[in-house]
């Protein structure tokens, strides 16, 4: 054996009697332990360490995942998804793996200053479905404004929404309280919520996305995330 040891994938392939690629899938799937510790990097070098393969191990190609993350307008208070800030209420049944936090793409980024639901995915099918301009999915927001949302301000905002609709955008606004409104849209461009509010004489102090399509934020606190279960659709 070379002084630097051999690749873990080579050792696992010999132990399991499988191909090197299948050995890599076993390792990346979190099924392999080196001296009792899970190791997910196939290129890890091993020498005399004990290498064990979980009895329940399944040889299967990596499955792309989608994460639902509650971002804060203040990024310093909402760390990006990692194994440490997964929601304890995640009921997806998916085991967190190191590979789940690589090659993630943000679907429908929030506009500057906004927080709430962010979708990050490795799945190109999800990305294409949610961003297809021919079949836009509805997004729902709550917006809090600085001043009282009186009838005149709501009327101005409604007229602005009607103007957007003439451009092909579907947009509905309603008042929830004297300083809070609900806004649901399909196809509204990035940054347009702030622009619409300012154009109606309203200064937004909080913009929070609650839903994308049929997928809700559903109580995730800022900085936490959960997996999108395989059977859920946007």
Secondary structure, DSSP 8 states (H G I E B T S, - for coil): --TT-EEHHHHHHHHHT--HHHHHHHHHTT-EEETTEE---TT-EESSS-EEE-TT---------EEEEEE-SSGGGS----GGGB-TT--S-----GGGGSS-EEES---TT-EEEEEEES-HHHHHHHH-GGG---EEEEEEESS---HHHHHHHHHHHHHHHHTT-EEEEEEEETTEEEEEEES--TTHHHHHHHHTT--EEEEEEEEETTEE-TT--TT-EEE--TT---
